[in-house]
Amino acid sequence: MSAVELEHIVKTYQDGGVTAVKDFSLKVNEGELFGLIGPDGAGKTTIFRILTTLILADSGRASVNGYDVVEDYNEIRKRVGYMPGRFSLYQDLTVAENLHFFATVFKTTIEENYDMIRDIYEQIEPFKDRRAGKLSGGMKQKLALCCALIHKPEVLFLDEPTTGVDAVSRKEFWQMLDQLKKHGITMLVSTPYMDEAVRCDRIALMQQGSILAMDSPEQLVRSFSGKLYQAKSEQKHRLLKDLRKHPQVVDTYSFGEYLHLRTSNDSKEVLEALKQELLVQGHEQLVMEECAPTIEDCFIRLLNQE
């Protein structure tokens, strides 16, 4: 049985006439760490709100651990943990008070389920008497995760949990999720950060309410056909303009300090001719070489194919 299942879900927000989710179907296996990867407006939060029974879809059906999101919403709410994108705990309550409150809501105690949150809570316990609103971004993140876990949920929904926190806190958070997998919890995580996709068992690349591709991160990268090149010179912006005008360049875009590009022909002769033309055009300290594609490269290519 799938832990999470959506079949042909459609959701339109009437006030703006925007279709947030279009014929969306997805299955997440039990114990899987699944990622919804896409930019703002891709429909990730809408999917989470449907699955956590906060809003209703216009059409289609969805279930969590076999429970229908419409007919069995009370059962689902007992069995899931939800960490929304915006910090939603009580700012005026302390760390300990927030955790105690959420345990009480689910008719349990911190002591009863402490083994579930021990590794995370020990990092914020020195601040247990500090008000939540005074915590750093990384500490708020850990507290929110503890509150979502305190009742031992069967499925955990994490909506852009690392947005707005520093790189170290992002890394620590994904390490915590790796540890949680040992408890057998099914986790559905959304993120706009393509580099986080590789931490998931499987991912769905999303854009404007639809799935562009779905597979393991490794398989998606392996499916990238043809060669990808990286290029840089002293004048990055001019290099980008010149590459985009060249008839042999299929597409090119900025990628860190480099530009990534594909050519219509992957032969060494075409690449060498392109390099020579750029040198003639005055590009100094030019570097152009083959590179390995990433999830972000796969996403951009899928967008260009639409």
C-alpha positions as CSV (number, residue, x, y, z in Angstrom):
1,M,0.0,0.0,0.0
2,S,1.2,3.5,-0.8
3,A,1.7,5.8,2.1
4,V,0.6,8.8,0.1
5,E,-1.5,8.7,-3.1
6,L,-2.9,11.4,-5.3
7,E,-5.0,10.7,-8.4
8,H,-5.8,13.4,-11.0
9,I,-5.9,16.2,-8.4
10,V,-7.0,19.6,-9.7
11,K,-7.1,22.8,-7.5
12,T,-8.1,26.3,-8.7
13,Y,-8.1,29.4,-6.5
14,Q,-11.2,31.2,-7.6
15,D,-10.2,34.7,-6.3
16,G,-7.4,34.9,-8.9
17,G,-8.6,32.3,-11.4
18,V,-5.3,30.5,-11.0
19,T,-5.0,26.7,-11.4
20,A,-2.5,25.8,-8.8
21,V,-2.5,22.1,-9.4
22,K,-3.3,20.4,-12.8
23,D,-4.2,16.7,-13.1
24,F,-1.6,15.8,-10.5
25,S,-1.0,12.1,-9.7
26,L,1.6,10.7,-7.4
27,K,2.4,7.7,-5.2
28,V,4.8,7.7,-2.2
29,N,5.9,4.4,-0.8
30,E,6.0,3.6,2.9
31,G,9.2,4.7,4.6
32,E,10.2,6.7,1.6
33,L,11.8,10.2,1.7
34,F,10.1,11.8,-1.3
35,G,10.9,15.4,-2.6
36,L,8.7,17.8,-4.4
37,I,11.2,20.1,-6.2
38,G,10.2,23.3,-7.8
39,P,10.2,27.1,-7.6
40,D,7.6,29.3,-5.9
41,G,4.2,28.9,-7.6
42,A,4.9,25.3,-8.7
43,G,2.0,24.0,-6.5
44,K,3.9,22.3,-3.7
45,T,2.2,24.0,-0.8
46,T,-1.2,23.4,-2.3
47,I,-0.4,19.6,-2.5
48,F,0.6,19.7,1.1
49,R,-2.5,21.5,2.2
50,I,-4.7,19.0,0.4
51,L,-2.9,16.0,1.9
52,T,-3.1,17.4,5.5
53,T,-6.8,18.1,5.0
54,L,-6.6,21.9,5.3
55,I,-8.2,22.5,1.9
56,L,-10.3,20.5,-0.6
57,A,-9.3,19.7,-4.1
58,D,-11.7,20.6,-6.9
59,S,-11.5,17.1,-8.4
60,G,-9.5,13.9,-8.0
61,R,-8.9,11.9,-4.9
62,A,-6.1,11.7,-2.4
63,S,-5.3,9.4,0.5
64,V,-2.7,9.1,3.3
65,N,-2.0,5.6,4.6
66,G,-5.2,4.4,3.0
67,Y,-7.4,7.1,4.6
68,D,-9.3,9.4,2.2
69,V,-8.5,13.1,2.8
70,V,-12.2,14.0,2.6
71,E,-14.0,11.1,4.3
72,D,-11.4,10.3,6.9
73,Y,-9.8,13.6,7.7
74,N,-10.0,13.1,11.4
75,E,-8.0,9.9,11.2
76,I,-5.4,11.5,9.0
77,R,-4.9,14.4,11.4
78,K,-4.1,12.0,14.2
79,R,-1.5,10.2,12.0
80,V,0.5,12.9,10.3
81,G,2.9,15.6,11.3
82,Y,3.0,18.9,9.4
83,M,5.7,21.5,9.3
84,P,4.5,24.4,7.2
85,G,6.7,26.7,5.3
86,R,6.3,29.7,7.6
87,F,7.2,29.3,11.3
88,S,3.8,28.8,12.9
89,L,4.5,28.0,16.5
90,Y,3.5,30.3,19.4
91,Q,6.1,33.0,19.5
92,D,5.3,34.1,23.1
93,L,5.6,30.5,24.5
94,T,9.0,29.1,25.4
95,V,10.6,26.1,23.6
96,A,9.4,23.7,26.4
97,E,5.9,25.2,26.5
98,N,5.4,24.9,22.7
99,L,6.5,21.2,22.8
100,H,4.3,20.5,25.8
101,F,1.3,22.2,24.1
102,F,1.6,20.1,20.9
103,A,2.0,16.9,22.9
104,T,-1.2,17.7,24.8
105,V,-3.1,18.5,21.6
106,F,-2.3,14.9,20.5
107,K,-3.1,13.5,23.9
108,T,0.4,12.3,24.6
109,T,3.4,13.5,26.6
110,I,6.9,14.5,25.9
111,E,8.2,11.7,28.0
112,E,6.2,9.0,26.2
113,N,7.7,9.9,22.8
114,Y,11.0,11.4,23.8
115,D,13.0,8.8,21.9
116,M,11.5,10.1,18.6
117,I,12.9,13.7,19.2
118,R,15.8,13.1,21.5
119,D,18.6,13.7,19.0
120,I,17.0,16.9,17.8
121,Y,15.7,18.3,21.1
122,E,19.1,17.9,22.8
123,Q,20.4,20.6,20.4
124,I,17.8,23.1,21.6
125,E,17.3,22.0,25.2
126,P,19.8,24.6,26.5
127,F,17.3,27.2,25.3
128,K,14.1,25.5,26.6
129,D,13.1,28.5,28.6
130,R,13.6,31.0,25.7
131,R,10.6,32.3,23.9
132,A,10.2,30.8,20.4
133,G,10.1,34.2,18.8
134,K,13.6,34.9,20.1
135,L,15.2,31.8,18.6
136,S,17.5,31.9,15.5
137,G,16.2,30.5,12.2
138,G,18.0,27.2,12.7
139,M,16.7,26.7,16.2
140,K,13.1,27.6,15.2
141,Q,13.4,24.9,12.5
142,K,14.5,22.3,15.0
143,L,11.7,23.2,17.4
144,A,9.1,23.1,14.7
145,L,10.3,19.6,13.7
146,C,10.2,18.4,17.3
147,C,6.6,19.7,17.6
148,A,5.6,17.9,14.3
149,L,7.2,14.6,15.6
150,I,6.0,14.6,19.3
151,H,3.0,12.3,18.6
152,K,5.0,9.8,16.5
153,P,3.4,10.5,13.2
154,E,3.2,7.8,10.5
155,V,3.7,10.4,7.7
156,L,5.6,13.6,8.0
157,F,4.9,16.6,5.7
158,L,7.7,19.2,5.5
159,D,6.9,22.3,3.4
160,E,10.1,24.1,2.4
161,P,11.6,23.5,5.8
162,T,15.1,24.9,4.9
163,T,13.9,28.2,3.3
164,G,15.5,31.2,5.0
165,V,18.0,29.4,7.1
166,D,21.8,29.4,6.7
167,A,23.7,26.7,4.8
168,V,25.0,25.0,7.9
169,S,21.4,24.7,9.3
170,R,20.2,23.3,6.0
171,K,22.9,20.6,6.1
172,E,22.0,19.7,9.7
173,F,18.3,19.5,8.9
174,W,18.8,17.0,6.1
175,Q,21.1,15.0,8.4
176,M,18.2,14.9,10.9
177,L,15.8,13.6,8.2
178,D,18.3,10.8,7.4
179,Q,18.2,9.8,11.1
180,L,14.4,9.9,11.1
181,K,14.3,7.4,8.2
182,K,15.5,4.8,10.7
183,H,12.1,5.1,12.6
184,G,10.3,4.1,9.4
185,I,8.5,7.4,9.0
186,T,7.3,8.3,5.5
187,M,8.4,11.8,4.6
188,L,7.3,14.2,1.9
189,V,9.5,17.2,1.6
190,S,9.2,20.2,-0.7
191,T,12.1,22.5,-1.5
192,P,13.0,25.1,-4.2
193,Y,16.7,24.1,-3.7
194,M,17.8,21.8,-6.5
195,D,20.9,20.7,-4.6
196,E,18.7,19.2,-1.8
197,A,17.0,16.9,-4.3
198,V,19.9,14.4,-4.1
199,R,19.1,13.7,-0.5
200,C,15.7,12.2,-1.4
201,D,14.9,8.6,-2.4
202,R,12.8,9.9,-5.3
203,I,11.7,13.3,-6.5
204,A,9.1,15.0,-8.6
205,L,10.3,18.0,-10.6
206,M,7.3,20.5,-10.6
207,Q,6.4,23.6,-12.5
208,Q,3.1,25.5,-12.6
209,G,1.1,22.7,-10.9
210,S,2.4,19.8,-13.1
211,I,5.0,17.2,-12.8
212,L,7.8,17.5,-15.4
213,A,9.6,14.3,-14.4
214,M,9.6,11.8,-11.5
215,D,12.3,9.3,-10.6
216,S,15.3,8.9,-8.3
217,P,17.8,11.8,-8.5
218,E,20.4,9.4,-9.9
219,Q,18.2,8.1,-12.6
220,L,17.1,11.6,-13.6
221,V,20.7,12.7,-14.0
222,R,21.5,9.5,-16.0
223,S,18.6,10.3,-18.4
224,F,20.2,13.6,-19.4
225,S,21.1,12.8,-23.0
226,G,23.9,14.4,-24.9
227,K,26.8,16.4,-23.6
228,L,26.8,19.4,-21.3
229,Y,29.6,22.0,-21.3
230,Q,30.7,24.7,-18.9
231,A,32.3,27.9,-20.0
232,K,33.7,31.1,-18.4
233,S,35.7,34.1,-19.4
234,E,36.6,37.5,-17.9
235,Q,33.4,39.0,-19.3
236,K,30.7,36.5,-18.2
237,H,27.7,38.6,-19.4
238,R,29.1,39.3,-22.9
239,L,30.0,35.6,-23.1
240,L,26.4,34.7,-22.3
241,K,25.1,37.0,-25.0
242,D,27.6,35.7,-27.6
243,L,26.8,32.1,-26.9
244,R,23.0,32.7,-27.1
245,K,23.5,34.2,-30.6
246,H,25.6,31.3,-31.9
247,P,23.7,29.0,-34.3
248,Q,25.3,25.8,-32.8
249,V,24.3,26.6,-29.2
250,V,21.0,25.0,-28.2
251,D,20.7,26.7,-24.9
252,T,22.9,28.4,-22.3
253,Y,22.4,29.8,-18.8
254,S,24.3,31.0,-15.8
255,F,25.4,28.3,-13.3
256,G,27.6,29.7,-10.5
257,E,30.8,31.2,-11.9
258,Y,30.3,29.2,-15.1
259,L,27.8,29.2,-17.9
260,H,26.3,25.8,-18.8
261,L,25.5,25.1,-22.5
262,R,24.5,22.4,-25.0
263,T,25.3,22.4,-28.6
264,S,23.4,21.0,-31.6
265,N,26.3,18.7,-32.3
266,D,28.4,17.0,-29.6
267,S,31.5,16.5,-31.8
268,K,34.9,17.8,-30.6
269,E,35.2,19.7,-33.9
270,V,32.1,21.8,-33.2
271,L,33.3,22.6,-29.6
272,E,36.8,23.5,-30.8
273,A,35.3,25.8,-33.6
274,L,33.1,27.5,-31.0
275,K,36.0,28.1,-28.8
276,Q,38.1,29.6,-31.6
277,E,35.2,31.9,-32.6
278,L,34.9,33.2,-29.0
279,L,38.6,33.8,-28.8
280,V,38.4,35.8,-32.0
281,Q,35.6,37.9,-30.5
282,G,38.0,38.9,-27.8
283,H,37.0,36.6,-24.8
284,E,40.1,36.4,-22.7
285,Q,41.0,33.5,-20.2
286,L,38.3,31.4,-21.9
287,V,37.6,28.0,-20.4
288,M,35.2,25.6,-22.1
289,E,35.0,21.9,-21.1
290,E,32.6,19.1,-20.7
291,C,30.9,18.8,-17.3
292,A,28.5,16.4,-15.5
293,P,24.8,17.5,-15.4
294,T,23.0,18.1,-12.1
295,I,19.3,18.0,-11.1
296,E,19.1,21.7,-11.9
297,D,20.4,21.1,-15.4
298,C,17.7,18.4,-15.9
299,F,15.1,20.8,-14.6
300,I,16.1,23.6,-17.0
301,R,16.2,21.2,-19.9
302,L,12.7,19.9,-19.2
303,L,11.5,23.5,-19.0
304,N,13.0,24.3,-22.4
305,Q,11.3,21.2,-23.9
306,E,7.8,22.5,-22.9
